[in-house]
Each structure stands twice: as structure tokens, then as C-alpha cells.
Amino acid sequence: MTTGTTTMVASVPPRVATVRKFTRRQQQGRWLDWYAAGFGVLVACIYLGNFLVQPLRRLSSGARDLPVGQGETGLALVLAVGAGLLLLAQSLGPLTLSPADASWLLMSPLDRRGLLRRSLGALTAAAALAGALLGVLALAMAGPYITALTSARLGEWLLLAGVVGGALAIAAVDVLVLLQPHPHRTRTPARALLRVIALAALLVAVAGEHWMSLPRAAARALGPFSLAALQAATVVAACAAVAAALAAWARLRSFPADVLWADSAHAGRVRLAAAFLNVQLLGWIAEDNHWRRRVLVSRHWPERMPWPGRMPVAPASPAFILAWSDWRRLGRRPGTLLVLAASAVGPALVAGALTGTARGVANAVVLLFGGIAAASQGCAALRRDTNDVTLRRLLGAAPRPALAARAVLPALLAAGWLAVALGVLASTGVVSASGASGVPAVLLWVALGLASGPGLTASAMRLARTAPIDAAVLGGVDTGAGTMPTWLISRIFSVVLGLIGVFPLVAGVLSAFGGLHGAHARGGLVPHGLDGGTIVVQAVLSAALLSFYLLIASPPGSASASGQASRG
């Protein structure tokens, strides 16, 4: 009689490397992905090198050859950009997986640390590169005021500055990774701290344009800084980066899957929307993130006052009622107005940090896109009307009066932002602060900003009414150099429309900085004839462009509007 034996084999969970190898084997044309990535890195390095040429030239100049407040303004801008990048990383996770890995591998019986190792490595590399770049820029801003910095040891200074910036960035990002598993308790304080740092840096930079004692004090403080102090800072930053990296590596083993899945899905949507310049989807994502997990406080219906105590109230039009939702949204989010007010100092900071012919062009670009972004904050409900016209039809609002009522708030936001930005530019002395015919130039620049607001409203409304991008549509327009997708053409046309609407403003800003050739503006007077005539021309052009857009814009829900939205 034969007895059989049964052998029990313990099931061993698959390794992450085995799964990765299997998925790579199923992919086709992987060499093309590597080629595209390498080509993109090469192009980025070329542009990065061209970007660093101008700041690094400052290191060969003496402090006497540079404006007094440029070093302090540049350092404040570097600090504000660093805080902004950390805010961006924290809003995206910062530790995330690809959508495929988050859907299929995250909940599988794989080692969590092995699964997240690649993501943490990519995050660390990106943080190190961004931090090193900011460290080199900080040295370029502060270098002319450091007496110990000589051309003989310039390479050592640059290397240590890059190491300090990269190490501090790694430490900061790893700290955010450690805080990520507790979003309800740590996300709000972390964002508040980073916003306070960025706002304080911006205020210091703007204050340096007004009070010259602050830049002079900063220059005197940078003077005795030595190479030994930078070496000590490098050691401290490296130790902090190693400690934070080890703590983040230890946390990977028990990283919660629910937080990681939610952050990965959110980051995937944001990356997809940003890759296609899908402003509408980015707006919906921002609104969803703000109102999620928030409970609006309900109120009792107001008691009806007995007649005759009840005052007669004029009935509001359906278009006004429809547009009132944007006003209510902005009233419930005062932080948006604070961010807009703080960002209005951006043109002055750019003008204080740059030199040469780039000042006028950079300020014009910042004013153009800043005004469009400010106007877009009043177009949230307009995006909803583009997708669903049910509410407008229920209220009985006609399409064109509803669109005209929607345009009031974006016009006011753009006008207010441009007025504050140009007022700060004039009051800090970046552009001429004296006037002709007894009128101060500050008032002229503010009036020009108020008149330019409606000119950017058409651009912001056109961007808001553009339908979500359908990536499956591969059609485009043959430009001779290749096929350009229609959604990109539509967005470029929206920006060009805004440029046409504020052309007198752009021309005035360029002339204030000496035109495209960088010539110095005439001191003591409003440069190149900025007077009431220019303001009147800008006001007429803005009103005409907005009126023309409201007349030719297709009503939401019509067949022509659906066809136009699908194309762009």
C-alpha cells in the first residue's frame, strides 16, 4: 500500500522588481519614450543655461555698478519662489504614484517601501535640482555685496551654494512627506506657514523699493560673509537633509494607502490638465479641493414683515440672479482677494530683480497674464454654464444678458488688480513717479490700469467658456512646421485677444522702461507722453473689445457654441 505525501509550499508575495520587470516587458516602443525624455532634458538644459547667463554676470560686477536694492529684492524673490514651489509640492502630495500604479499596485500585496521607492527618488531628485538652482540664483543676487567672493574661487562658491540649496530643498520636501499621512491636522498649518514666508519675503522686497535703508542694511550684512561660513552652512544643510531623508525612508513602510491613493488621483488630474493647458479643468479641481470636507452653515429663512413694515424691493433680473453666484463665491473665499492683492506686487518685484532690456518685456508679460488670472477668478460659474445650461433656463435668463452680467465681476477684478500693480510700480519709482500738467504719474498709471480691466475680460471669459479638452481628438491645423492642435490654437488666440485689448497699456509699460531696446526713460516726466489721451484710448478700446465679444460670442448651449467648445 502506497501512501502519498503532500508538500505544502508557502506562497511568497511577489517582489516589486518582478512586477516592474513584467510591466516593462509588455510595453512597446519604450526607446521612443527614452528618446523623448532625453531630448526634453537637453532642451531644458539649454534654456536653463541661457536663463542663468544674465544672473551669473552679476558676480563679475562690483556692487557699485548695480542698483542698491537689487540684491535684497532678488534674495526675497528667491525665498518667495522657494516657498511657492513647496506650496505646489504640498498641494500635489508631495509623494504620489502614477494613476496606473495607484489603481493596480497600491492595493496589491507588495512591499509598500519598494513600491514607493522610485517615487521618493524622483521627488528627491527634483527637489535637489530646484533647490540647487535657487541656491545659485541666491548667490548671484548676493554675490556682488560679499567682499570675500573672488573670481579665483568662484567655482567653489557656486558649488557650495548649489549644495546648500539642494540640501535644504530635500529636507523641506521630506518633512512634507512625513506630514502627508496626516492631512487633516498638518496640511492647513503647513500651508499657512509657507504662505506667511512667501508674503513676508514679498513685503520685504517691496519695502526695499521704498526705503533705501533696508537694502543698504542688507548689503552691509552680506559684506563680512565668508567662505568658511558657507562651508559650515553646507554641513548643517547636508545633515538636515540626511536626517529628513532617513525619516522619510522609514515612514514608507507604513505609509497609509488611502491618503496616497487620493493624492495620486488628484496629482494625476492636475498634471493632465496642466499638460493640455486645460484652464477650465484646473478651475474645477481648485473649487473641488476647496469645498470638499466643508459644511456650509445653514440659516433660517427671514421672517416676513407684516404690511406696511415691509419695504418694496425692486425685482432683480434673472441675469443678475444668475451672475450673483460668482459674487457670493468670492465673498465666501476672502483668501482669494488677499492672494490677488499680494500678487499685485509681482511686476514691481520683477522690475527690481531684472536689468537691461528684459525689464520692460517681463513686466508687460506679468501684467498681461496677471490681469487675465485675476479676471478668471470671477468666471467660476461661467464654466458651469458652459457645461450645463439648466440653471439659466430654469431662471428664465436670456443668453446674452446672462453673459453680459457675468462680465461685470471679471472686469472689476482685472481693473482692480492692474490698478494696484501699476500703482505699486509708480510709487516705488520703477516707472516715473512725477506727472505732467500737475497730475501725478501715480494717478495716471492707476487710471490706465482701471481703464484696461475690461480689455482682459474677453480673454478670461473665452478661456472659461472653452470646453474640456478631448485628448482623443487628434486633428489640428498644419502650420508648415507640424500639426498644431485646435485646443492650443484656441488658447493662444484668447491670449492674443487680451493683448489686443490692453495694447496701449503694454506700449506704455514698454516705453516707460525705454522700449524694446532698453533705453533709459526720461527722468522727472511721464515717459513718452503718457497722458489723458492714452487713458481715453485704452478705455475706448477695452469697452469696444468687450462689447464686440459679447455680441459675437455664441450663447451657451447653442449648436454653434457646442461646436466652438469642442474645437477648443
C-alpha positions as CSV (number, residue, x, y, z in Angstrom):
1,M,0.0,0.0,0.0
2,T,1.4,3.2,-1.1
3,T,0.8,6.4,0.8
4,G,1.2,9.7,-0.9
5,T,2.8,12.7,0.7
6,T,1.6,16.2,0.1
7,T,4.1,19.0,0.1
8,M,2.9,22.4,1.3
9,V,4.6,25.4,-0.4
10,A,4.2,28.7,1.3
11,S,3.0,31.4,-1.0
12,V,5.6,34.2,-1.2
13,P,4.3,37.6,-2.2
14,P,5.7,38.9,-5.5
15,R,8.5,41.4,-5.4
16,V,8.1,44.9,-6.7
17,A,11.1,44.4,-9.0
18,T,9.5,41.3,-10.6
19,V,6.2,43.2,-11.2
20,R,8.1,46.2,-12.7
21,K,10.1,43.9,-15.0
22,F,6.9,42.2,-16.2
23,T,5.1,45.6,-16.9
24,R,8.2,46.9,-18.8
25,R,8.2,43.8,-20.9
26,Q,4.7,44.4,-22.0
27,Q,5.4,48.0,-23.1
28,Q,6.0,48.7,-26.8
29,G,8.3,51.5,-28.1
30,R,10.0,52.2,-24.8
31,W,13.1,53.5,-26.6
32,L,10.9,56.3,-28.0
33,D,9.9,57.4,-24.5
34,W,13.6,57.5,-23.5
35,Y,14.4,59.5,-26.6
36,A,11.6,62.0,-25.9
37,A,12.7,62.3,-22.3
38,G,16.3,62.8,-23.2
39,F,15.5,65.4,-25.8
40,G,13.3,67.2,-23.3
41,V,16.1,67.2,-20.8
42,L,18.6,68.6,-23.4
43,V,16.2,71.4,-24.4
44,A,15.6,72.2,-20.7
45,C,19.3,72.4,-20.0
46,I,19.8,74.8,-23.0
47,Y,17.1,77.1,-21.8
48,L,18.3,76.8,-18.2
49,G,21.8,77.8,-19.3
50,N,20.5,80.8,-21.2
51,F,18.5,81.8,-18.1
52,L,21.5,81.7,-15.8
53,V,23.7,83.7,-18.0
54,Q,22.3,87.1,-17.0
55,P,22.2,86.5,-13.2
56,L,25.7,85.0,-13.2
57,R,27.1,88.0,-14.9
58,R,26.4,89.9,-11.7
59,L,29.1,88.1,-10.0
60,S,31.7,89.7,-12.2
61,S,30.3,93.2,-11.5
62,G,31.1,95.2,-8.4
63,A,28.4,96.3,-6.0
64,R,28.9,99.9,-7.1
65,D,27.8,99.1,-10.7
66,L,24.4,97.6,-9.5
67,P,21.3,99.2,-8.1
68,V,21.3,99.4,-4.3
69,G,18.1,97.4,-3.8
70,Q,18.6,94.7,-6.4
71,G,20.4,92.2,-4.2
72,E,17.8,92.4,-1.4
73,T,14.9,92.2,-3.9
74,G,16.5,89.2,-5.6
75,L,17.1,87.3,-2.4
76,A,13.5,88.0,-1.3
77,L,12.2,86.8,-4.7
78,V,14.3,83.6,-4.4
79,L,12.8,82.9,-1.0
80,A,9.3,83.6,-2.2
81,V,9.8,81.3,-5.2
82,G,11.1,78.5,-2.9
83,A,8.1,78.8,-0.6
84,G,5.8,78.8,-3.7
85,L,7.4,75.6,-5.0
86,L,6.9,73.9,-1.6
87,L,3.3,75.0,-1.6
88,L,2.9,73.5,-5.1
89,A,4.5,70.2,-3.9
90,Q,2.4,70.1,-0.8
91,S,-0.8,70.6,-2.8
92,L,0.1,67.7,-5.1
93,G,1.1,65.3,-2.3
94,P,4.1,65.6,-2.5
95,L,4.6,61.8,-2.6
96,T,2.4,60.3,-5.3
97,L,2.2,57.4,-7.7
98,S,1.2,57.2,-11.4
99,P,-2.5,56.6,-12.0
100,A,-1.9,53.0,-13.1
101,D,0.3,52.2,-10.1
102,A,-2.2,53.8,-7.7
103,S,-5.1,51.8,-9.2
104,W,-3.4,48.4,-9.6
105,L,-0.3,48.1,-7.4
106,L,-1.1,50.1,-4.4
107,M,-3.7,47.7,-3.0
108,S,-1.8,44.6,-4.0
109,P,0.3,42.6,-1.5
110,L,3.5,44.3,-2.4
111,D,6.1,45.8,-0.1
112,R,5.0,49.4,0.4
113,R,8.5,50.7,0.7
114,G,9.6,49.0,-2.5
115,L,6.6,50.4,-4.3
116,L,7.2,54.0,-3.2
117,R,11.0,53.9,-3.6
118,R,11.0,55.2,-7.2
119,S,8.6,58.0,-6.4
120,L,10.6,59.2,-3.4
121,G,13.8,59.1,-5.5
122,A,12.2,61.1,-8.3
123,L,10.8,63.6,-5.8
124,T,14.2,63.9,-4.1
125,A,16.0,64.5,-7.4
126,A,13.5,67.2,-8.5
127,A,13.8,68.9,-5.1
128,A,17.6,68.8,-5.3
129,L,17.7,70.3,-8.8
130,A,15.2,73.1,-7.9
131,G,17.0,73.8,-4.7
132,A,20.4,73.9,-6.3
133,L,19.1,76.3,-9.0
134,L,17.6,78.6,-6.3
135,G,20.9,78.4,-4.3
136,V,22.9,79.5,-7.3
137,L,20.4,82.3,-8.0
138,A,20.6,83.5,-4.4
139,L,24.4,83.6,-4.6
140,A,24.1,85.5,-7.9
141,M,21.9,88.1,-6.2
142,A,24.0,88.4,-3.0
143,G,27.5,87.8,-4.5
144,P,28.4,91.3,-5.6
145,Y,27.9,92.5,-2.0
146,I,30.2,89.8,-0.5
147,T,33.7,91.1,-0.1
148,A,35.3,87.6,0.2
149,L,33.9,86.4,-3.1
150,T,36.6,86.5,-5.7
151,S,36.8,85.2,-9.3
152,A,39.6,82.8,-8.3
153,R,37.3,80.8,-6.1
154,L,34.0,81.5,-7.8
155,G,33.5,77.8,-8.8
156,E,33.8,76.7,-5.2
157,W,31.3,79.4,-4.1
158,L,28.8,78.3,-6.8
159,L,29.2,74.6,-5.9
160,L,28.6,75.2,-2.2
161,A,25.7,77.4,-2.8
162,G,24.1,74.8,-5.0
163,V,24.7,72.1,-2.4
164,V,23.2,74.2,0.4
165,G,20.1,75.0,-1.8
166,G,19.6,71.4,-2.8
167,A,20.1,70.0,0.7
168,L,17.6,72.5,2.2
169,A,15.1,71.6,-0.5
170,I,15.4,67.9,0.1
171,A,15.0,68.4,3.8
172,A,11.9,70.6,3.3
173,V,10.3,68.1,0.9
174,D,11.0,65.1,3.1
175,V,9.4,67.0,6.0
176,L,6.3,67.5,3.9
177,V,6.3,63.7,3.1
178,L,6.4,63.0,6.8
179,L,3.4,65.3,7.3
180,Q,1.4,63.9,4.4
181,P,-0.2,60.9,6.2
182,H,-2.0,63.4,8.5
183,P,-3.8,65.7,6.0
184,H,-6.5,66.9,8.4
185,R,-4.1,68.0,11.1
186,T,-0.9,69.1,9.3
187,R,-1.9,70.3,5.8
188,T,-3.5,73.6,6.9
189,P,-0.7,74.7,9.3
190,A,1.9,73.8,6.7
191,R,0.2,75.8,4.0
192,A,-0.3,78.8,6.4
193,L,3.4,78.8,7.3
194,L,4.6,78.7,3.7
195,R,2.2,81.4,2.7
196,V,3.4,83.6,5.6
197,I,7.0,83.1,4.5
198,A,6.2,84.0,0.9
199,L,4.2,87.0,1.9
200,A,6.9,88.2,4.3
201,A,9.5,87.9,1.5
202,L,7.3,89.9,-0.9
203,L,6.8,92.6,1.7
204,V,10.5,92.9,2.4
205,A,11.2,93.1,-1.3
206,V,8.6,95.9,-1.8
207,A,9.7,97.7,1.3
208,G,13.3,97.8,-0.1
209,E,12.0,99.7,-3.1
210,H,10.5,102.4,-0.8
211,W,13.1,102.6,2.0
212,M,16.7,102.5,0.8
213,S,17.9,102.0,4.4
214,L,16.7,98.3,4.2
215,P,18.8,97.4,1.1
216,R,21.8,99.2,2.4
217,A,21.5,97.3,5.7
218,A,21.2,94.0,3.8
219,A,24.3,94.9,1.7
220,R,26.3,95.7,4.9
221,A,25.2,92.4,6.5
222,L,26.3,90.4,3.4
223,G,29.7,92.1,3.3
224,P,31.5,90.0,6.0
225,F,30.1,86.7,4.9
226,S,33.0,84.3,4.3
227,L,33.7,81.0,2.5
228,A,34.1,79.3,5.9
229,A,30.6,80.3,6.9
230,L,29.2,78.9,3.7
231,Q,31.1,75.7,4.3
232,A,29.5,75.4,7.8
233,A,26.1,76.1,6.3
234,T,26.7,73.3,3.8
235,V,27.5,70.8,6.6
236,V,24.4,71.8,8.6
237,A,22.1,71.6,5.5
238,A,23.6,68.2,4.5
239,C,23.0,66.8,8.0
240,A,19.4,68.1,8.0
241,A,18.8,66.6,4.5
242,V,20.2,63.2,5.5
243,A,18.1,63.1,8.7
244,A,14.9,64.1,6.9
245,A,15.6,61.5,4.1
246,L,16.2,58.7,6.6
247,A,13.0,59.6,8.5
248,A,11.0,59.7,5.2
249,W,12.5,56.3,4.1
250,A,11.5,54.7,7.4
251,R,8.0,56.1,7.0
252,L,7.5,54.5,3.6
253,R,6.9,51.0,5.1
254,S,3.7,52.0,6.8
255,F,2.5,54.8,4.5
256,P,-1.3,54.9,4.5
257,A,-2.8,53.7,1.2
258,D,-6.0,55.9,1.4
259,V,-4.1,59.2,1.6
260,L,-1.7,58.0,-1.1
261,W,-4.5,57.0,-3.4
262,A,-6.4,60.2,-3.1
263,D,-3.3,62.4,-3.6
264,S,-2.2,60.3,-6.6
265,A,-5.5,60.7,-8.3
266,H,-5.6,64.4,-7.6
267,A,-2.0,64.9,-8.8
268,G,-2.7,62.9,-12.0
269,R,-5.7,65.1,-12.9
270,V,-3.7,68.3,-12.3
271,R,-0.8,67.1,-14.4
272,L,-3.1,66.1,-17.2
273,A,-4.9,69.4,-17.1
274,A,-1.6,71.4,-17.0
275,A,-0.1,69.4,-19.8
276,F,-3.0,70.4,-22.1
277,L,-3.4,74.0,-20.7
278,N,-6.9,73.0,-19.7
279,V,-7.7,76.1,-17.6
280,Q,-11.3,75.0,-17.1
281,L,-10.4,71.6,-15.6
282,L,-7.8,73.3,-13.3
283,G,-10.5,75.7,-12.1
284,W,-12.9,72.8,-11.3
285,I,-10.1,70.9,-9.5
286,A,-9.4,74.0,-7.3
287,E,-13.0,74.5,-6.5
288,D,-13.5,70.8,-5.6
289,N,-10.4,70.9,-3.3
290,H,-11.7,74.0,-1.5
291,W,-15.2,72.9,-0.9
292,R,-14.5,69.2,-0.2
293,R,-15.0,68.3,3.5
294,R,-16.5,71.8,4.2
295,V,-20.0,72.1,5.5
296,L,-21.8,75.4,4.8
297,V,-23.7,76.8,7.7
298,S,-27.4,76.9,7.1
299,R,-29.5,79.8,8.1
300,H,-33.2,80.3,8.9
301,W,-35.5,81.9,6.4
302,P,-36.0,85.5,7.2
303,E,-39.4,86.2,8.8
304,R,-41.9,88.1,6.7
305,M,-42.5,91.5,8.0
306,P,-46.2,92.5,8.2
307,W,-47.5,95.1,5.8
308,P,-46.8,98.1,5.8
309,G,-43.5,97.5,7.5
310,R,-42.3,95.6,4.5
311,M,-40.3,97.8,2.2
312,P,-40.9,97.4,-1.5
313,V,-37.9,95.9,-3.2
314,A,-37.3,96.2,-6.9
315,P,-37.2,92.7,-8.5
316,A,-33.8,91.6,-9.7
317,S,-33.4,90.4,-13.3
318,P,-32.8,86.7,-13.9
319,A,-29.4,87.5,-15.4
320,F,-28.3,89.4,-12.2
321,I,-29.5,86.5,-10.1
322,L,-27.5,84.1,-12.2
323,A,-24.4,86.2,-12.0
324,W,-24.8,86.7,-8.2
325,S,-23.3,83.2,-7.6
326,D,-19.8,84.4,-8.6
327,W,-20.1,87.4,-6.2
328,R,-21.3,85.1,-3.3
329,R,-18.4,82.6,-4.1
330,L,-15.9,85.4,-3.9
331,G,-17.4,86.7,-0.6
332,R,-17.1,83.2,0.9
333,R,-13.5,83.0,-0.1
334,P,-11.7,86.1,1.1
335,G,-8.4,84.4,0.8
336,T,-8.7,84.7,-3.0
337,L,-8.8,88.5,-2.7
338,L,-5.8,88.5,-0.3
339,V,-3.8,86.4,-2.8
340,L,-4.7,88.7,-5.6
341,A,-3.8,91.8,-3.6
342,A,-0.4,90.2,-2.6
343,S,0.3,89.1,-6.2
344,A,-0.1,92.7,-7.4
345,V,3.4,93.5,-6.2
346,G,4.8,90.9,-8.7
347,P,5.5,93.4,-11.5
348,A,7.4,95.7,-9.1
349,L,9.5,92.7,-7.9
350,V,10.3,91.6,-11.4
351,A,11.4,95.1,-12.3
352,G,13.6,95.3,-9.2
353,A,15.2,91.9,-9.8
354,L,15.9,92.3,-13.6
355,T,18.1,94.6,-15.5
356,G,18.6,95.5,-19.2
357,T,16.1,95.1,-22.0
358,A,14.2,92.2,-20.2
359,R,12.7,94.5,-17.6
360,G,10.0,96.1,-19.9
361,V,9.1,92.9,-21.7
362,A,8.9,90.9,-18.4
363,N,6.7,93.5,-16.8
364,A,4.4,93.6,-19.7
365,V,4.1,89.8,-19.7
366,V,3.4,89.7,-16.0
367,L,0.8,92.4,-16.2
368,L,-0.9,90.7,-19.1
369,F,-1.1,87.2,-17.6
370,G,-1.7,88.6,-14.1
371,G,-4.7,90.5,-15.3
372,I,-6.2,87.5,-17.1
373,A,-5.7,85.4,-14.0
374,A,-7.4,88.0,-11.8
375,A,-10.3,88.2,-14.2
376,S,-10.6,84.4,-14.2
377,Q,-11.4,84.4,-10.5
378,G,-14.8,85.8,-11.4
379,C,-15.6,83.2,-14.1
380,A,-16.1,80.1,-12.0
381,A,-19.9,79.9,-12.5
382,L,-19.4,80.7,-16.2
383,R,-17.5,77.4,-16.6
384,R,-20.5,75.7,-15.2
385,D,-22.9,77.4,-17.6
386,T,-20.8,76.2,-20.5
387,N,-21.3,72.5,-19.5
388,D,-24.9,72.7,-18.2
389,V,-27.4,75.5,-19.1
390,T,-30.1,74.0,-17.0
391,L,-29.9,76.7,-14.2
392,R,-30.0,79.5,-16.7
393,R,-33.1,78.1,-18.4
394,L,-34.8,77.5,-15.0
395,L,-34.3,81.1,-14.1
396,G,-35.5,82.3,-17.4
397,A,-32.4,84.3,-18.2
398,A,-31.7,85.2,-21.8
399,P,-28.2,84.0,-23.1
400,R,-26.7,87.4,-24.0
401,P,-27.9,89.4,-20.9
402,A,-26.7,86.5,-18.7
403,L,-23.2,86.6,-20.4
404,A,-23.1,90.4,-20.0
405,A,-24.0,90.1,-16.3
406,R,-21.2,87.6,-15.9
407,A,-18.7,90.0,-17.4
408,V,-19.1,92.7,-14.6
409,L,-17.1,90.9,-11.9
410,P,-14.2,89.8,-14.1
411,A,-13.9,93.3,-15.4
412,L,-13.8,94.8,-11.9
413,L,-11.2,92.2,-10.7
414,A,-8.9,92.8,-13.7
415,A,-9.2,96.5,-13.4
416,G,-8.5,96.5,-9.6
417,W,-5.5,94.2,-10.0
418,L,-4.0,96.2,-12.8
419,A,-4.6,99.5,-10.9
420,V,-2.9,98.2,-7.8
421,A,0.0,96.7,-9.7
422,L,0.7,99.8,-11.8
423,G,0.3,102.0,-8.7
424,V,2.9,100.0,-6.9
425,L,5.2,100.2,-9.9
426,A,4.8,104.0,-10.0
427,S,5.0,104.6,-6.2
428,T,8.2,102.5,-5.9
429,G,9.9,104.6,-8.5
430,V,10.3,101.7,-11.0
431,V,8.5,103.9,-13.5
432,S,8.4,107.7,-13.4
433,A,6.5,109.0,-10.3
434,S,6.1,112.6,-11.4
435,G,3.4,113.9,-13.6
436,A,2.8,116.3,-16.5
437,S,0.4,119.2,-16.2
438,G,0.2,118.9,-12.4
439,V,-1.2,115.4,-12.4
440,P,1.0,112.9,-10.5
441,A,2.1,109.9,-12.7
442,V,0.9,107.5,-10.0
443,L,-2.7,108.6,-10.6
444,L,-2.2,108.3,-14.4
445,W,-0.9,104.8,-14.1
446,V,-3.7,103.8,-11.7
447,A,-6.3,105.3,-14.1
448,L,-4.6,103.4,-17.0
449,G,-5.0,100.2,-15.1
450,L,-8.6,100.8,-14.3
451,A,-9.3,101.5,-18.0
452,S,-7.5,98.3,-19.0
453,G,-9.6,95.9,-16.9
454,P,-12.4,95.3,-19.4
455,G,-9.9,94.7,-22.2
456,L,-8.8,91.5,-20.4
457,T,-12.3,90.3,-19.5
458,A,-13.0,89.0,-23.0
459,S,-9.8,86.9,-22.9
460,A,-10.7,85.4,-19.4
461,M,-14.3,84.7,-20.4
462,R,-13.2,83.0,-23.6
463,L,-10.8,80.8,-21.7
464,A,-13.5,80.0,-19.1
465,R,-16.1,79.1,-21.8
466,T,-13.7,76.7,-23.6
467,A,-14.9,73.1,-23.3
468,P,-12.7,70.5,-21.6
469,I,-10.0,69.1,-23.9
470,D,-10.7,65.8,-25.6
471,A,-7.4,64.1,-25.9
472,A,-8.9,61.5,-28.3
473,V,-9.3,64.2,-31.0
474,L,-6.1,64.2,-32.9
475,G,-7.0,66.7,-35.6
476,G,-5.2,70.0,-35.9
477,V,-4.0,72.7,-38.3
478,D,-1.0,72.2,-40.4
479,T,1.4,75.1,-39.7
480,G,4.2,74.0,-42.0
481,A,6.4,73.1,-39.0
482,G,4.0,70.5,-37.8
483,T,0.4,70.0,-36.8
484,M,-0.8,72.3,-34.0
485,P,-3.9,71.0,-32.1
486,T,-7.0,73.2,-32.2
487,W,-7.2,73.5,-28.4
488,L,-3.7,75.1,-28.4
489,I,-4.7,77.5,-31.2
490,S,-7.9,78.4,-29.2
491,R,-5.9,79.3,-26.1
492,I,-3.2,81.2,-28.0
493,F,-6.0,83.2,-29.7
494,S,-7.5,84.0,-26.3
495,V,-4.2,85.4,-25.0
496,V,-3.7,87.4,-28.2
497,L,-7.2,88.8,-27.7
498,G,-6.2,90.0,-24.3
499,L,-3.0,91.5,-25.7
500,I,-5.0,93.5,-28.3
501,G,-7.4,94.7,-25.6
502,V,-4.6,96.2,-23.5
503,F,-2.2,97.2,-26.3
504,P,-2.0,100.9,-25.1
505,L,-1.1,99.6,-21.6
506,V,1.6,97.3,-22.9
507,A,3.0,100.1,-25.1
508,G,3.1,102.5,-22.2
509,V,4.9,100.0,-20.0
510,L,7.5,99.2,-22.7
511,S,8.1,102.9,-23.3
512,A,8.4,103.6,-19.5
513,F,11.3,101.1,-19.5
514,G,12.9,102.6,-22.6
515,G,11.2,100.5,-25.2
516,L,12.4,97.2,-26.6
517,H,15.9,98.4,-26.9
518,G,16.3,99.2,-23.2
519,A,16.9,102.9,-23.5
520,H,16.5,104.9,-20.3
521,A,13.3,106.7,-19.8
522,R,13.4,110.4,-19.4
523,G,13.6,111.2,-15.7
524,G,11.3,113.5,-14.0
525,L,8.5,113.3,-16.5
526,V,5.9,110.8,-17.6
527,P,7.8,108.9,-20.3
528,H,6.8,109.0,-23.9
529,G,3.6,111.1,-23.5
530,L,1.6,109.0,-21.0
531,D,-1.3,111.4,-20.5
532,G,-5.1,111.5,-20.5
533,G,-5.3,110.8,-24.2
534,T,-3.6,107.4,-23.7
535,I,-6.1,106.6,-20.9
536,V,-9.1,107.5,-23.1
537,V,-7.8,105.4,-26.0
538,Q,-7.4,102.4,-23.6
539,A,-10.8,102.9,-22.1
540,V,-12.5,103.1,-25.6
541,L,-10.5,100.1,-26.9
542,S,-11.4,98.0,-23.8
543,A,-15.1,98.8,-23.9
544,A,-15.2,98.2,-27.7
545,L,-13.4,94.8,-27.5
546,L,-15.6,93.6,-24.6
547,S,-18.8,94.8,-26.4
548,F,-17.7,93.1,-29.6
549,Y,-17.0,89.9,-27.8
550,L,-20.4,89.9,-26.1
551,L,-22.1,90.4,-29.4
552,I,-20.4,87.7,-31.4
553,A,-20.0,85.1,-28.6
554,S,-22.2,82.1,-29.1
555,P,-24.8,81.7,-26.3
556,P,-24.1,78.7,-24.1
557,G,-26.0,75.6,-25.1
558,S,-26.5,76.5,-28.7
559,A,-25.2,74.4,-31.6
560,S,-22.6,76.9,-32.6
561,A,-21.3,77.2,-29.1
562,S,-21.1,73.4,-28.8
563,G,-19.1,73.2,-32.0
564,Q,-16.8,76.0,-30.9
565,A,-16.2,74.4,-27.5
566,S,-15.4,71.1,-29.0
567,R,-12.8,72.7,-31.1
568,G,-11.0,74.5,-28.3
